[in-house]
Amino acid sequence: MEETEKIVKRLPNQEIDYFKIGKILVSRWYWIASSLLVFMLGSYAYLWYTPKTYATSGTMKLEEKKSELADLTNAITTSERGPSKIQSETSVIQSPTVILAAIKDLNYPISFYIEGRVRTSDIYPEKPLDIQILRFDSVNYVRDIITFKAISKTTFSLSYKEGVKEILKTHSYNNPITIGATTFRIKTVENIATNGVYLFKFNTPDDLLGRVRGGLRTAELVKNSNILQLQQTDANPRFAADILNAIMREYLLYDRNRKTQSATQMISFINEQLEYLSSKVKGSEKSILEFKQKNKLMEVSTSAENALAKAKEIESQQAILKLQLIAVDQLKEQIDKEKNNVNLNFNAGKDIDPALSALIERLDNLLNQRYELLKTYNYSSQPIQDINRLILQVKNNALNSINATYAGLKRNFDYLSSQLTVVNKQIAVFPVAERDLIALNRPYEVNEKVLSYLEEKKLSAQISRAGILPGATIVERAEVNSSPVSPDEHSIHRSAIIFGLITGLGLIVLIRILNPYIYDKETVESLTSVPIIGVIREFPEKVDDDNSQILAVSKPKTMFAESVRSVRTNLNFLAADKKSKVICITSEVAGEGKSFVAVNLSSTLSLIDKKVVLIGADLRRSKLHKTFKVPNDAGLSTYLSRQSNLEDIIIKTSQENLYLITSGPVPPNPSELLHSARMDELIKDLKTRYDIIMVDTAPIGLVSDAIPLIRASDINIFVIRSGKSKFYAATIPQRIAQEYHLDNTVIVLNAFAEDLLHSRYYTTRFTGENYGKYYYYSDYSGYESSGYYIENEKKKWWNFSRWFKK
């Protein structure tokens, strides 16, 4: 147990190296540059193909004149606050009624366009062609764009689509042209170029309604203020300014007409009564004159005259009350039907409730608001339900007030009727001639008095209507704004740069995240506590499949050779008390370079007067005999199967102090042979003859052949190949060491070539508990121009291939 605890080591401390992070990003600067270039080209393409949108704005001030009576009425009628005036008027401004009237103001029945390479653009207000419409059916007309092309000074051609068919016809100037149900003529155009092309299209106001409403926005300039800001966006800046000014003008007209509707209704009602009473007065006057001439009765007695005056006064008051009752009945009927604009302010007496007009105005506003909301919401939605509740509440209050008013007028009328009965009794006792004359005078004088009263009311209403002003004023008119608001070039370019950087950096991060391979020593150190005794650089030239070159010997002045020597130096410190060392070399899988490392370490060790024997212990797929170009008829397999003696299988190589034992023919039972006692005898015998016994074994991750050799070795080297071995491979040496209680396992990182993209952004700090448990070595990164290695030929900065090498 104590031995196991000695083997378990902590991972070394690793700190984030921000300089390394910068180097990683800079290593693939061309990825970031390419990403930036793609996004910038995309932004320019988007700006090229996207039509520009322009915006203009204007402001209006809404009058907020409220009487104390109106405030009191609102407080009485509802405890809930309804929509504000800004919200109410916004619905009116955006209504089709106002917008269609504004479109008609522009006189825009024909739109002209110019055809570009990418899109067709509206050229309002320019009218390059003088087109006179002779007959136009607003339902059946050609809605597609018509192309005009000048042929000569007298003729031109028109092309358009009729269904799926393309129509092309030649016409003469000033002659009628019929297309579908539309007839028009094009007047002669002066100084028009031959083959000049123009596009035009017939419109109705409804065709432009969606375009205008889609670009119209309204909002309070300052919260809780009565200043309304209107904004219109459109692809044509002049059209946006003109239509917004037209909308503001039409809103003022609409608002004024709405406010004068009450007086207009009252004048209409009075005109109806005047027409009726005028005919009755004329008839009564003629009857009185004929009666007097027939009966030769010019005057009546004083008592009869007094009675007549009293009856006339009472009947005049009754006639006025009848008019008021009729007006109240009409108002009640309108409210019951919930008809918009129900105002009929015919106030002719003190019995009319002064709060009723405020209630009616509020009801009218609510009905208009519901009409606008129904364009967006269905009848069962919550906003409609809320406004219906307010309408019902105001309606009930108004009807209660009307019923109270009607009852008061009816009481007054009944009282006057009782007074009139008394007067009629007095008249009944007069002589027959006087009674008949009084009967004729009474309706005449009553109607004349009522007629005079109505004339006075009509004049008052006309004066009142003439003095009504709109409830808003234009503070600032819309001006043409030639700077587009969309697309925003600066914003799009800025976004392209940001997304280009993010994409380039994200690609670097993604490649690193998806990378399953080990590339540098810091990655190995982060995964295992087994020490690394060295990093063997990648050989700068191509190596043949058989590794026939003993590279460290053939290229002694390369960084590769120096890195092998560094491993050799650290090997000398391992098992230093052993006179003869058994070194076992293995890896996780084939192709990680264990045989390559074994050959080069053996060759470099032999150069320092070490007698070295290299054993090909991979009995399944050994290539050592091909590397040294020797036969493989006899070797380790024949020795272990007792077919050969030791002297028969030891081969002296061309390099001094380096001997070789090949693997021999592939046996049927390689694992059993390596587990045999004869293998132990071989190792013991070789220890007496050689200083270093280098054993090249089979990959431990694939077969178990190497296990007995690992347990019997003085030094176990686990080879990890940069860019080939996966993360899992770095954990295998520590697991083997713990399982078999070994403390002689080390790692060699093979074929290392600096690749900043996949390098770890941590720096290992060997301090504290970790200090002294690891070995000094270098990966020789950054020493290319030191002058010590033959790779030091300076590369030209314009040699771009070196940038894309990694």
Secondary structure as the mmCIF struct_conf table of DSSP 4:
data_model
#
loop_
_struct_conf.conf_type_id
_struct_conf.id
_struct_conf.beg_label_comp_id
_struct_conf.beg_label_asym_id
_struct_conf.beg_label_seq_id
_struct_conf.end_label_comp_id
_struct_conf.end_label_asym_id
_struct_conf.end_label_seq_id
HELX_RH_AL_P HELX_RH_AL_P1 GLU A 2 ILE A 7
HELX_LH_PP_P HELX_LH_PP_P1 ARG A 10 PRO A 12
STRN STRN1 ASN A 13 ILE A 16
HELX_RH_AL_P HELX_RH_AL_P2 TYR A 18 SER A 27
TURN_TY1_P TURN_TY1_P1 ARG A 28 ARG A 28
HELX_RH_AL_P HELX_RH_AL_P3 TRP A 29 TYR A 49
BEND BEND1 THR A 50 THR A 50
HELX_LH_PP_P HELX_LH_PP_P2 PRO A 51 LYS A 52
STRN STRN2 THR A 53 LEU A 62
HELX_RH_AL_P HELX_RH_AL_P4 GLU A 68 THR A 77
BEND BEND2 SER A 79 GLU A 80
HELX_RH_AL_P HELX_RH_AL_P5 LYS A 85 ILE A 93
TURN_TY1_P TURN_TY1_P2 GLN A 94 GLN A 94
BEND BEND3 SER A 95 SER A 95
HELX_RH_AL_P HELX_RH_AL_P6 PRO A 96 LEU A 106
TURN_TY1_P TURN_TY1_P3 ASN A 107 ASN A 107
BEND BEND4 PRO A 109 PRO A 109
STRN STRN3 ILE A 110 GLU A 115
BEND BEND5 ARG A 117 VAL A 118
STRN STRN4 THR A 120 ASP A 122
TURN_TY1_P TURN_TY1_P4 TYR A 124 PRO A 125
BEND BEND6 LEU A 129 LEU A 129
STRN STRN5 ILE A 131 ARG A 135
BEND BEND7 SER A 138 TYR A 141
BEND BEND8 ASP A 144 ASP A 144
STRN STRN6 ILE A 146 ALA A 150
BEND BEND9 SER A 152 THR A 154
STRN STRN7 THR A 155 GLU A 162
TURN_TY1_P TURN_TY1_P5 GLY A 163 VAL A 164
STRN STRN8 LYS A 165 SER A 172
TURN_TY1_P TURN_TY1_P6 TYR A 173 ASN A 174
BEND BEND10 ASN A 175 ASN A 175
STRN STRN9 ILE A 177 ILE A 179
TURN_TY1_P TURN_TY1_P7 GLY A 180 ALA A 181
STRN STRN10 THR A 182 ILE A 186
HELX_LH_PP_P HELX_LH_PP_P3 LYS A 187 VAL A 189
TURN_TY1_P TURN_TY1_P8 GLU A 190 ASN A 191
HELX_LH_PP_P HELX_LH_PP_P4 ILE A 192 ALA A 193
TURN_TY1_P TURN_TY1_P9 THR A 194 ASN A 195
STRN STRN11 VAL A 197 PHE A 202
HELX_RH_AL_P HELX_RH_AL_P7 PRO A 205 GLY A 215
STRN STRN12 LEU A 216 GLU A 220
BEND BEND11 LEU A 221 VAL A 222
TURN_TY1_P TURN_TY1_P10 LYS A 223 ASN A 224
BEND BEND12 ASN A 226 ASN A 226
STRN STRN13 ILE A 227 ASP A 234
BEND BEND13 ALA A 235 ASN A 236
HELX_RH_AL_P HELX_RH_AL_P8 PRO A 237 ASN A 295
TURN_TY1_P TURN_TY1_P11 LYS A 296 LYS A 296
HELX_RH_AL_P HELX_RH_AL_P9 THR A 302 ASP A 336
TURN_TY1_P TURN_TY1_P12 LYS A 337 GLU A 338
BEND BEND14 ASN A 340 ASN A 340
BEND BEND15 GLY A 349 GLY A 349
TURN_TY1_P TURN_TY1_P13 LYS A 350 ASP A 351
BEND BEND16 ILE A 352 ILE A 352
TURN_TY1_P TURN_TY1_P14 PRO A 354 ALA A 355
HELX_RH_AL_P HELX_RH_AL_P10 LEU A 356 LEU A 373
TURN_TY1_P TURN_TY1_P15 LEU A 374 THR A 376
BEND BEND17 TYR A 377 TYR A 377
TURN_TY1_P TURN_TY1_P16 TYR A 379 SER A 380
BEND BEND18 SER A 381 SER A 381
HELX_RH_AL_P HELX_RH_AL_P11 GLN A 382 ALA A 428
TURN_TY1_P TURN_TY1_P17 VAL A 429 VAL A 429
BEND BEND19 PHE A 430 PHE A 430
HELX_RH_AL_P HELX_RH_AL_P12 VAL A 432 ALA A 466
TURN_TY1_P TURN_TY1_P18 GLY A 467 GLY A 467
BEND BEND20 GLY A 471 GLY A 471
STRN STRN14 ALA A 472 GLU A 476
BEND BEND21 SER A 483 SER A 483
STRN STRN15 PRO A 484 SER A 486
BEND BEND22 PRO A 487 PRO A 487
HELX_RH_AL_P HELX_RH_AL_P13 GLU A 489 LEU A 514
STRN STRN16 TYR A 517 TYR A 517
BEND BEND23 ASP A 520 ASP A 520
HELX_RH_AL_P HELX_RH_AL_P14 LYS A 521 LEU A 527
BEND BEND24 VAL A 530 VAL A 530
HELX_LH_PP_P HELX_LH_PP_P5 PRO A 531 PRO A 531
STRN STRN17 ILE A 532 ARG A 537
HELX_LH_PP_P HELX_LH_PP_P6 GLU A 538 PHE A 539
BEND BEND25 PRO A 540 GLU A 541
TURN_TY1_P TURN_TY1_P19 ASP A 545 ASP A 546
BEND BEND26 GLN A 549 GLN A 549
HELX_RH_AL_P HELX_RH_AL_P15 LEU A 551 SER A 554
TURN_TY1_P TURN_TY1_P20 PRO A 556 LYS A 557
BEND BEND27 THR A 558 THR A 558
HELX_RH_AL_P HELX_RH_AL_P16 MET A 559 PHE A 573
TURN_TY1_P TURN_TY1_P21 LEU A 574 ASP A 577
BEND BEND28 LYS A 579 SER A 580
STRN STRN18 LYS A 581 SER A 587
BEND BEND29 GLU A 588 VAL A 589
TURN_TY1_P TURN_TY1_P22 ALA A 590 GLY A 591
BEND BEND30 GLU A 592 GLU A 592
HELX_RH_AL_P HELX_RH_AL_P17 LYS A 594 SER A 606
TURN_TY1_P TURN_TY1_P23 LEU A 607 ASP A 609
STRN STRN19 VAL A 612 GLY A 616
TURN_TY1_P TURN_TY1_P24 LEU A 619 ARG A 621
HELX_RH_AL_P HELX_RH_AL_P18 LEU A 624 THR A 627
TURN_TY1_P TURN_TY1_P25 PHE A 628 LYS A 629
BEND BEND31 ASP A 633 GLY A 635
HELX_RH_AL_P HELX_RH_AL_P19 LEU A 636 LEU A 640
TURN_TY1_P TURN_TY1_P26 SER A 641 ARG A 642
BEND BEND32 GLN A 643 SER A 644
HELX_RH_AL_P HELX_RH_AL_P20 LEU A 646 ILE A 649
STRN STRN20 ILE A 650 LYS A 652
BEND BEND33 SER A 654 GLN A 655
TURN_TY1_P TURN_TY1_P27 GLU A 656 ASN A 657
STRN STRN21 LEU A 658 ILE A 661
BEND BEND34 PRO A 665 PRO A 665
HELX_LH_PP_P HELX_LH_PP_P7 VAL A 666 PRO A 667
BEND BEND35 PRO A 668 PRO A 668
HELX_RH_AL_P HELX_RH_AL_P21 PRO A 670 LEU A 674
TURN_TY1_P TURN_TY1_P28 HIS A 675 HIS A 675
BEND BEND36 SER A 676 SER A 676
HELX_RH_AL_P HELX_RH_AL_P22 ALA A 677 LYS A 687
TURN_TY1_P TURN_TY1_P29 THR A 688 ARG A 689
BEND BEND37 ASP A 691 ASP A 691
STRN STRN22 ILE A 692 ASP A 696
TURN_TY1_P TURN_TY1_P30 ILE A 700 LEU A 702
BEND BEND38 SER A 704 SER A 704
TURN_TY1_P TURN_TY1_P31 ASP A 705 ALA A 706
HELX_RH_AL_P HELX_RH_AL_P23 ILE A 707 ALA A 712
BEND BEND39 ASP A 714 ASP A 714
STRN STRN23 ILE A 715 ARG A 721
TURN_TY1_P TURN_TY1_P32 SER A 722 LYS A 724
BEND BEND40 SER A 725 SER A 725
STRN STRN24 LYS A 726 LYS A 726
HELX_RH_AL_P HELX_RH_AL_P24 PHE A 727 TYR A 740
TURN_TY1_P TURN_TY1_P33 HIS A 741 HIS A 741
BEND BEND41 ASP A 743 ASP A 743
STRN STRN25 THR A 745 PHE A 752
TURN_TY1_P TURN_TY1_P34 LEU A 756 HIS A 758
BEND BEND42 SER A 759 SER A 759
BEND BEND43 TYR A 761 TYR A 761
STRN STRN26 TYR A 762 ARG A 765
HELX_RH_3T_P HELX_RH_3T_P1 GLY A 768 ASN A 770
TURN_TY1_P TURN_TY1_P35 TYR A 771 GLY A 772
BEND BEND44 LYS A 773 TYR A 774
TURN_TY1_P TURN_TY1_P36 SER A 781 GLY A 782
TURN_TY1_P TURN_TY1_P37 GLU A 784 SER A 785
BEND BEND45 SER A 786 TYR A 789
HELX_RH_3T_P HELX_RH_3T_P2 ILE A 790 ASN A 792
HELX_LH_PP_P HELX_LH_PP_P8 GLU A 793 LYS A 796
TURN_TY1_P TURN_TY1_P38 TRP A 797 TRP A 798
HELX_RH_3T_P HELX_RH_3T_P3 PHE A 800 ARG A 802
TURN_TY1_P TURN_TY1_P39 TRP A 803 PHE A 804
#
